[in-house]
Amino acid sequence: MYIFFIMKKLLFICLIIVPIFSFAQQEFHYHSGGTIYNEDNVKFKPREIRSLFENNTEILKLYNAGRFKKTVGNLLFYGGIATVIIKHYSMIQKYSNNGNSNFNPNTIESNNIMYYVGAGMILVSIPIKIGYTKKIKQAVELMTATEEKKKSTGFNIESSSFLVNSNGMGISITF
């Protein structure tokens, strides 16, 4: 009698937990800007993606490499734009109101190195920013393949419900 009671409890716990794990599998989609959404169009934060796939080092390496490339690309791109704007603004401030009525722009000794540095930063950032999308897309494809593999390796529970009526309680599972 005692063993039957334990088996009933164990079966009940298994029937409650198994549907939770079977519905936890999801499909991932990549959108622009390095954002990843699931099949319900819920946006994942990078921290959530890293925690979901902390056990799969291949996916995590690709994803982290893509995020790192995005950060470096953004730093170079916006840093280059800022460098060009600041240099241009300083040139305007320096030579616009110098108080000399005989001002000749051809005689100005200008140092254009910062323009070249800014333009170089922008040009270097373009292939880096293109490359990060490829890494994140590869990681998303692996994530989806991993989740589909999980779905196909076990039995698939379509739906489950907990029933209560005047005759008692029960669980309904549809495979």
C-alpha positions in Angstrom: 0.0 0.0 0.0 2.8 2.4 0.9 4.7 1.7 -2.4 1.5 2.4 -4.4 1.1 5.7 -2.6 4.7 6.7 -3.4 4.3 5.6 -7.0 1.1 7.8 -7.3 2.9 10.8 -6.0 6.0 10.2 -8.2 3.8 9.8 -11.3 1.8 12.9 -10.4 5.1 14.9 -10.0 6.4 13.6 -13.3 3.2 14.4 -15.1 3.3 18.0 -13.8 7.0 18.6 -14.5 7.4 16.9 -18.0 4.9 19.4 -19.8 6.8 22.3 -18.3 10.1 21.1 -19.9 8.5 20.2 -23.2 7.0 23.7 -23.6 10.3 25.4 -22.7 11.7 24.7 -26.1 11.6 27.6 -28.4 12.6 28.8 -31.8 14.8 31.9 -32.2 14.9 34.6 -34.9 17.5 37.3 -35.6 16.4 40.8 -36.3 18.5 43.8 -37.2 20.8 45.4 -34.6 21.8 42.1 -33.1 18.5 41.5 -31.3 17.2 38.0 -30.9 13.5 37.2 -30.6 11.7 33.9 -29.9 8.7 32.6 -31.9 6.3 34.8 -29.9 8.3 37.9 -30.9 9.6 38.4 -27.3 12.9 40.2 -27.4 15.8 38.6 -25.5 18.5 40.6 -23.7 22.1 39.5 -24.2 22.2 38.4 -20.6 19.2 36.1 -21.1 20.7 34.5 -24.2 24.0 33.9 -22.3 22.2 32.3 -19.4 20.0 30.1 -21.7 23.0 28.7 -23.5 25.7 28.7 -20.8 26.1 24.9 -21.2 26.6 25.1 -25.0 30.0 26.6 -25.5 29.9 26.7 -29.3 26.8 28.8 -29.4 28.1 31.0 -26.6 31.4 31.6 -28.3 29.7 32.6 -31.6 27.2 34.9 -29.8 29.9 36.5 -27.6 32.2 37.0 -30.6 29.3 38.7 -32.5 28.5 41.0 -29.6 32.1 41.9 -29.1 32.4 42.7 -32.8 29.3 44.9 -32.6 30.7 46.8 -29.6 34.1 47.4 -31.3 32.4 48.3 -34.6 30.1 50.8 -32.8 33.0 52.3 -30.9 35.1 52.8 -34.0 32.2 54.1 -36.1 30.8 56.6 -33.6 34.3 57.5 -32.4 35.3 58.3 -36.0 32.3 60.4 -36.5 32.9 62.3 -33.3 36.6 62.8 -34.2 35.7 64.4 -37.6 33.0 66.6 -36.0 35.2 67.8 -33.2 38.1 68.5 -35.5 35.9 70.4 -37.9 34.3 72.4 -35.1 37.7 73.3 -33.7 38.9 74.4 -37.1 35.8 76.6 -37.5 36.2 78.2 -34.1 39.9 78.8 -34.6 39.7 80.5 -37.9 36.3 82.1 -38.1 36.7 85.0 -35.7 40.4 85.7 -35.6 40.0 89.5 -35.7 42.2 89.9 -38.8 40.5 91.8 -41.6 43.2 90.6 -44.1 42.3 87.0 -43.4 43.4 84.7 -46.3 42.2 81.0 -46.1 45.0 79.9 -48.5 47.7 81.0 -46.0 46.2 79.0 -43.1 48.5 76.2 -41.9 46.0 73.4 -41.2 46.6 70.1 -39.6 44.3 67.5 -41.2 45.6 64.4 -39.4 42.5 64.1 -37.2 40.2 64.2 -40.3 42.2 61.2 -41.7 42.1 59.4 -38.3 38.3 59.9 -38.1 37.8 58.7 -41.6 40.0 55.7 -41.1 38.1 54.7 -38.0 34.8 54.9 -39.9 36.2 52.9 -42.8 37.6 50.2 -40.5 34.3 49.9 -38.6 32.3 49.0 -41.7 33.7 45.4 -42.2 33.6 44.8 -38.5 29.9 45.9 -38.3 29.1 43.6 -41.3 30.9 40.7 -39.6 29.1 40.8 -36.3 25.7 40.0 -38.0 27.2 36.9 -39.6 28.4 35.6 -36.2 25.1 36.3 -34.4 23.1 34.7 -37.3 25.2 31.6 -37.1 24.6 31.5 -33.3 20.8 31.9 -33.8 20.8 29.1 -36.4 22.7 26.8 -34.0 20.3 27.8 -31.2 17.2 26.9 -33.3 18.8 23.6 -34.5 19.6 22.7 -30.9 16.1 23.4 -29.8 14.6 21.5 -32.7 16.9 18.6 -31.8 15.6 18.7 -28.3 12.0 18.5 -29.6 12.7 15.5 -31.8 14.6 13.4 -29.2 11.7 12.9 -26.8 8.0 12.5 -26.9 6.0 15.6 -27.8 3.2 16.7 -25.4 0.8 18.8 -27.3 -1.2 20.0 -24.3 -1.8 19.2 -20.7 -4.5 20.4 -18.3 -5.5 19.8 -14.7 -9.1 18.8 -14.2 -11.2 19.1 -11.1 -14.9 18.1 -10.9 -17.3 16.6 -8.4 -15.9 13.1 -8.9 -12.3 14.1 -8.1 -9.1 15.5 -9.7 -7.1 14.4 -12.7 -4.7 15.3 -15.4 -5.3 15.4 -19.1 -2.4 15.0 -21.4 -2.6 15.2 -25.2 0.3 13.7 -27.2 
